């Protein structure tokens, strides 16, 4: 009988979002008629733009014709899509041949861990999206878990909290092979300034580290002076790669389409190309994103599609404003919600899972406990701006009633 992957046994708890769903279902078992509103998991709620849906439908129907049928495509994505990504989202800063299209940023994070292997040491923001740590644990890149220190041997946790403007103290961060960095950050909603990213790039150069920059929420940035890509920083191509996605801006969470940018200048310590190895990984364990869905991605990036994408972004950011201001009126200190669709609410001295349970039980509103993102998130709860407007307004009224008690 095959033995279990010993690294999976190192995972400290159930993955955050299934655990939230389990607790929500437990409430429904007790109260079957409960009208639960989710401001928790960051899943989009508004329809895919009709122009984009039509492009997907036409591609699907075309598969039933000789002229429209396509078999295996390029494992790195359609040339037209890669070109449009560079033009629309990177202003030509990177080449289309440095863009590798995939089925989503989360999936690419898993494949990146395969790329760098079990010997790589990593640094992550704390709090951070769970896949950075959990995926590294599964592949065996983290070393043993220390119950005393409550962390893994080969992970450097970089506390990001209000006291340091949610940017890590790099002077006290050890050298690691990889640095996972997300801006706008999930879960805090914080964005890094140009000066902060310049500091991060300089730090990576000094330590010969590679930055894995997660820009999945970059299109939600409202401040024109805040960078949307690590490649807006001089010298970043020598030390960084970037993962991103159509999921949140275009409503592709269930459709699945993303990409990773790997600059030609990015090299391993022995001088070999990271892009070459990444292409090998993609061609070995991945056969490319759906040809049909890539047509939808192309439509998203055309003027007609992008105008609706921007409307969707504005809609969610208005939700964020409503939630943020309502919580502030209740005297709760909040962060984010101005350049990201997440609001990071502080409940000093309280365990975040307890706050989550209290809000779920009393308000029938799902939030996300900050402890699920790392130890630094323990006194915080994340509220998501993804939701229908009527549900958001109803959730706000329930929260006001509860928190004013």
N, C-alpha and C positions, 0 to 999 in steps of 0.2 A: 504494500500500500504506500502511495506517495506521501511524503511528509509535508506538513503545512509550511508555507513560507513563514519563517520565524520572524520576519520583519513586520508582518501584518499583526502579529501578536503584540508588537510594541506600541501600536496605536493606543492612545490613552483613553479614548471614549468613542462612542458612535459619531460618525460624521455629523457635523453641526446641523445641516438642514434636514436630513431625515429624522434627526432627534426632535427638532421643532415640530415636524409633521406628526411624529408619533404622539407628542403631547397634545397637539391640536385634536387628533383623532380620539385621544382618551377623553377629552372634554366632551366631544360629540357623543361618545358612548353614554356619558352621564346626562347630557342635555341634548338629545337628538334634534331639537328644534332651534338650537342656538344659531343665530345669524353671525357667523364669525367673519370679520373683516381682516384681511392680511395687509399689514404694513411691515412685513417681515422679510421673507425671501425676495430677492431682487428680480422678480419675474415681470416682464412687461405685460401690459393689459390691453393696450390700444391696437387696433388692427394694422396689419401690414399695409403700406400704401397701395391703393388699387392699381396704380401704374406698375408697381413692382410685382404684385400678385399676378397680373395679366402676363407679364414677361415670363414668370415661372410656369403659368398654365400653358402658354404658347409653346414653351420649350418641352413641356411634358407631352402635349398633343403631338408635337413634331417628332417625338421619339417613335410614334406609330407610323411614320412615313420613311421611305427610303432616303429622301433628301434630308430629313430632320434627325434621323437616327444617329447616335454617336455611342461608341463603346468606350473603352478606356481613354481617358483624356490625359493631359500632362499631369504628372504627379505634383507639380508645383503650381498648377492653376492655369486658367486661360490667360493668354497674353493680354487680351483686351481688358480683363478684370485687373490684372496686375498693373497695367499702365494707368488705368483710371484711379486705382488706389494711390499711386505715386502722385498723380496730378491733383486729385481732389483733396487728399488728406496730408500730403507731405510737401506740396508745392515744388515737386521735382527735386527735393533734397536727396532722395535715394533713387536708385535705378529699379526699373521693373524686374530686372533679373536678380534683384536682391530680396524680392517679395516672394514668400512661399505661402500659397493659399491653403487653408485647412478647414476642418469642421468645427473650429472654435478655439478661443484662447485657452480655455481650461484644458482641452485635449492637448494643445501644444505644450502647455506647462508640463504635462505628464511625459510627453515625448522628449522634452528638453532634459528631463532628469535621466532618461535613457541615454541621451547624447553625452552628458558629462560623467555619468557612471557613479558607482558606489563610493569611490574614493574622494569625491569632491566635497569640500567643506562649504557651508553656506551661511549667509547672513540674511535675516529677514526682519522687516519692520514688525514691531509688536505694539498694537494688534495688526494682524494681516489676514488676508484671504487664506482659509485653511489648506487649500491644495498645495501651497508652497511647502509647508511642513509635512503634511500627511503623505504627499507624493514622494517626498525625499525619504521619509521613514520607510515606505513600502519597498523602495529600491535598495535600501540599506546604506544610504549616504549620511546618516545622522549619528551613527554610533549608538551606544546603549543609553537608555533613559536613566537619569539620576533622580531618584525620589527625593533626595535631600535638597537638590537645587531646582527641582521641577523643570528640567530641560534636558535636551539631548546633547551628547558630548560634542558633536561636530556642527552644531548650530550656534551661531552668535545671534542673540536676540537684541534688536535695536529698539529700545523703548521710544515710542512716539506718543507724546501726551501734551496737554495744554502748556505745561511748564517749558517745553522746548519747541513750541509751535508745531508739534507733530513732525518734527524733522530730527533724525537721529544725531546723537552726539558722536560724530565720526572720530573725534580725537580719542575717544575711549572705546572704539570699535576695533576688534582684532582683524588681522588680515585673513580673508577667506577667498576661496576660489570664485565663488558666485555671490552676487548681491541681488536679492529680489527686492524690487522697488516698484510701488504702484502709486501713480498720480493721474487723476484724482484717486485718493486712497479709498479702498474698500476695507474696513467699514467706516472710517472716521469722516470721510468726505473732504479731508484736507488736501490742498494742492501745494506742490512745491514750486517755489519761485525760480526764476532764471538763475539768481545768485546761488540758491541752494543746490540746484542741479549742476551748476558749474563746480561747486564744492564736491559734489558726489562724483563727478567725472574725474576731477583731479585726484580724489581719494582712490578711485579704481586704478588710475594710471600708476600712482605711486606704489600700490600693492599688487599690481599685475592681476587684478580681478576682472571678472566679466559681469557687467550689470545686465540683469534680465528685467527690462522695463515693461511694466504692464500698463498699457494706455487704453484699456477697454472702455473707460468712461471719459476719454479726452474730449469727445464731441459735446459734452455737457458743460465744459468750461465757458463761462460768460465773460471773464476778465480778459481783454485782448492782450494784456501784458504777461499773462501766465502761459508758459509753454505747454503745448499739447503733445509734444513728442520730445524724446531725449535727443533726437537728431537736430533739434534747434540749438543745441549746445555745441560749441566748437570742440572738436576732438573726440566727440562721443562715438563716432564710427569706429574708433580704434579700441573701444572698451565696452561697447554696449550692443545689445540686440533688443528688439521690441516686439511684444505680442499684443494683438488687438483683435477686435471682433465687431461684427454687424449686430450682435445679439441685442444690446440695449438701445442704440440709436435707431435701428431699423426694425425692431421687434422680431429678430431672428432667433430668439432663445430656443424655440423648438424647431426652427428651420435648420440651424447650424451652419455657420460660415464665419471664418476668421482668417487671420494671417499672421505670419511672423516675418519681421524684417531682419536679415542677417547681412550686415555690410561686408563688402569684399575685404575691407581693411582689417576686419576682426580676425585675429590669429590666436592659435594656441601657443603655449610657451615654446614649443619646438618650431614655431614658424609656419605650421600647417594651417590651412584654411578652415575656419569654423563653418563657413557656408558649404564647403564641399562635404564635410561630415554630416551637416544637417540635411543636405539633399540625400545623402545615403540613408540616413535614418528614415526620412519621409518616404523614400522609394521602397524601403524594406518593410516597414510596419504600417504603411498607409498607402492607399491607392488613389488618393486625390479626393477633393470635395466633389459632391454630386454635380455633374454637368448642368443639370436642370437648375439647381440652386445657384450656381455661379451666374447664370443668366439673370437671376433675381438680384444678385450683388451688383452686376453691371448696371441694371436699371436703377438701383438705389443711388448710384453715383452719377447718373445723368441728371441734367438740370431739373426735369420734372419730378423725378423721384426724390432728389435731394431736398427740394423745396418742402415736400411733405415730411421727410425725415426731420428737417429743422422745426416744422410745426409740432411734431411729436415731442421733440426735445423740449421745446418751449412749454408744452402742456405739462410734462413731468416736472419741469423746474418751477412752474407755478404751484403744483402740488407741494413741492419741497418748501416753497415760501410759506404756504398756508400752514403746513405742519410746524415749521421752524418758529413762525411768529406766534402760533397758538401756544406752543410749549414755553416760549419766552414770556408770554403774558401770564403764564402760571408760575413764573419764578424759577423755571428750570433752566440751567445753563446748558446751551446747546452749541454745537460746532457743525460745520459743513452746511449743506443745503443751499449754498450760493453758487458754487461751481461744480456741484456733484448732486446726484439724486438721493443722497443719504444724509440723514440728520443724526448726529451722535450726541445723545442726551446723557447728562451726568446726574447720577443719583448717589451723592457722597455717602460713604459708609454702608452702602447696601450691596448685597450680592446680586449680580445681574440676572442670574437664573431666578432668584426670588422675585425680582421686579418683573421679569418676563411672565412668571406664573401668576403674579397678582394682577397684571394688566389683562392677561388672557382670561383668567377666571372672572374678574369683576367687570371688564369692559367687552369681553369677547373680541379683543383686538390682538392680532399676532404681531409681535415685534421680534427683535433678534438680540439675545443676550450677548453683551460684549465679551464675556469670558470665553465664548466659543471662538473668538478670534485671537486669543492670547491673554496672558496674565494681566497685562496692562489694561485690558478692556473690562476688568471685573466690575467696576462701579458704573459702567455705561450700558446703555441700550441703544441699538440702532433702529431707526425708523426709516422705511423705504418710501420713496415718493412714487413708486410704480403702483398705480391703482386708478380705477374709474373715479371721476371727480365726486360723484355722489357718495361713494364709499369713503373717500378721504374725508369729506365734510362730516359724514356721520361718525367716523372714527374719532375725529377731533372733538365732536360734541360729547362722545362717551368719555374720552380722556379728560375733558374739562370737568365733567360731572364727578369723575372718580378722584382726580388729583386736587380738586378744590375742597374735598372733604376734610 
